[in-house]
Amino acid sequence: MLATFAFLGTLVASSLYKVAFMHNFAKDTSVTYVLNIKGSGDQGDLTADAELTVAYGEKSEKGVNAKVKPKSVVFSMNGQAMDMGTPAETPAVLDPNGMPDSLNMNNADALVGLTFILSYLPNAELDENQTFDVKWKLDTTTLTGIGRFDGFEDLNGKKLPKLHFKVELSPNGENPGQLEYDSLFDPVSGHVEKTSGSIVIESMNLKFTQTRKS
C-alpha cells in the first residue's frame, strides 16, 4: 500500500512542469509590442493604442542597456481624438525583471511605462502553481503584489506557460491602480507573447491587451 501511494506521488510530481521565466536580452535584438486599452470612467469612454520597440544592447553592471522607441501613441475620449504627442526615443537600463531605470506614468509616457509593467517576469524558475512576490520600486513609484505560474494556454498553435498577476501600481505617490492580468510567456523566444487583463483606477475601469508584434 505504501509503495502504491509513493508511486502515485511520483506521478503527481511528474505532471507538474518547471519553467524558467527569464527575459532574453540578447545583444542587437529587439522586441515590439502593441498595446490596446478600452474603458470608461467619470469623464466618459477612453481608448488608447500604442506601439513601441525595445532594442537591446550591451550588458553592464547595472543591467542591460536598451533603447525605447515609441512608434505611435493614440488616445481618444468619447470618440474624439486627443493629441498627447508621441514620446521621444529614450535610453534605458533594464533590470532582470525587464523593468527600466526610469518610468514616467504621465500622459502618453504612461503607455510606455505600462508596456514594461505588462512584460514583467519573475526572473526565476517556477513549478506549476507556484506563487512569487512582485516587489519593484523606483523612486516613489512602486509595483507590489503576487504572481502565480497558472498552467498553460494555447496561443497561435503553441501551448505557452501562463503567469497570473494581481498587483498594485502606485505612481509617484498618486492614486494607485489595481491590475489583474494574465501573461503568456514563450520560453523559446524568451519574451512575453501576450498579456490581457484589467486596470481599476478610482472610478475608471479599463480592459487591455498587449501582444508581441515581432
N, C-alpha and C positions, 0 to 999 in steps of 0.2 A: 504493500500500500504506500509506504513512504517513497519507494522508488517511483511509483506512478505519479505522485504529487511532484516529485523532483523533475520528472520528465515533462509534466505539464508546465511547470515553472520555466523550464528551458524554452518551451515552445512560445510562451507569452513573451519572454525576453527577446527571443529572436524575431518576433513580429514587430518590434519597435525599431525605428530607424534612427540613426545618428547622422546629423548633417552639420557641416561647418558653415555657419552663416557669417562669411567674411567677404569684404569688398575686394574686387580685382582692380588694383590701381596701376596696372601695367603702364610703363612709360610710353608716351606717344600714342596712347589710345584715348578714346573719348566715349561718352555716353550722352544720348539726347533723350530728354523726357518731354512729354506733352501732358499738361495738367488742365483739367476741365472742372469747373465748380458751378453749381447752381444752388440757389436757396432763397430764403425770404426772411424779412425782419420788419422792424417798425417803419423803415424807410421804403419798403416795397420789395420787389423781386430783384435779385442780383445774379448776374452771370459773370464769370471770369475765365479766360483761357490764356494759357502761356505755353511757350516752347523755349527750352534752353538747352545748351550743350555744356558739359563739363569736360575739359581736356586735361589729362593727367600728364605731369612732368616728372622731374627728379624727386626722389625722396630726400628728406632732410631729418635732422634730429627732432624737429617739431612736428613732422608729419609729411604728407605728400603735397608737393606744390602743384597747384592747379589753376586753370583759367576758367572763369564762369562767363559764358557767352549767351546772354538772353537774345533770342531771335525775334520774339513777338510777345506782347502783353496787351490783352484787350479786356476792358471792363464795360459792362452796361448795367444800368439801373432802370427798372421798369421799361425795358426795351430801348432806352436811349443810351447811345454810346457815350462813354466818359473818357476823355483824353488824360490818361495818367502818365503818359510817356513810357518809353522802354528803358529799363535800367542799363547803364553802361557796362561794358565788359570789365570785369574786375579780377584781380588775382586773389587766391585763397589758399590756405593751408588746411588740409583735411586730416582729421584725426582718424583712428582705426574704425570708429563707428560711421565714418563718412560725413561728419559734421564739420562745418567751416570755422575758421578762427575769427570771423566777423559775420554778424547776422543783423540785417535791418528788416524789421517787421512792419514798416510803414509804407503805405501807398503801393505802388507797383512792385517795389522791392519785397513786399510780403510774399508774393507768389514765388519769388526766387528762394526765399527762406523756407517756405513750405515744401518746396521740391526736395530740399536736403532733409527736412524732418521726415518726409514720407519715404525716404530712401535709407533711413536709419537701419543699421544692422548691429546685433549684439557683439560681433567680433568674437564669437565663441562657438564651440561645438556643442550641440544640444541633442538630447534624446527627445523623441516624440512625446508630447505633452509636458515637457519640462518648461518651467517658467524662468524668467530673468527680470531683474530690475532695470528700469530705464532711469538713469541719473545723468543729466548733462546740464552744465551751467556755463554761461559766457557773460561776464559782467553781471548785469541784473536780470538777464533772461535765463529762464530755467525750463527744462523739459523733464518731467518726472512721471513715473507710473510703472506699469508692469507689462511684460510681453510673454507670449507663450508660443511654443512650436506646436501648431494646431493641426497637424496632419498634412494632407496633400490635396491639391486641387488641379484639375485639368485646365490647361491654357494652350490653345492652338495645337492640340495633339500631344502636349507634354504634360507629364504628371509632376508638378512642382511643389516643393515644400512651402507651407504657408505659416506665416507669423501673424498672430493676432495681438494688436496693441490696444491698450486703454491708458491714455496719458493726458497730462495737463500741461499746456504751454502757457507760461507767464512771461510775456514780452515786456522787458523794461519796467516791471512793476505795474503794468497796466492790467485791465480786466483779463483774467485768464480764459483760455479756450479749452474746452473739453473735446478731446479727439478719441474716436474709436474706429479702428480700421484693420483691414487685412492686407498683408503684403505677400506676393508670390515671388519667391527667390529662385533663380536658376544657378545651381552650384557649378555648372559648366562655364557659363559666361561670367559668373561672379558679380551679377547685377540683379537688382530688384526689377522684375519684369512688369509688374502691375500692382497698384495699390488702390483700394477703394474703401470708402467709409464716410464718416460724418464729423462735422465740427459744430459745436454749440458755443456761441459767444453771446452772453446775456440773452437778448430776445432773438438773436439771429441763428437760424438753423440752416446749415449748408451740407450738401452732399458733394462728394468729389470722386474723380477717377484720375489716376496718373498712370500712364503707360510708357514703356521704353520704346522709342521710335527706332533707335539704332544704337 
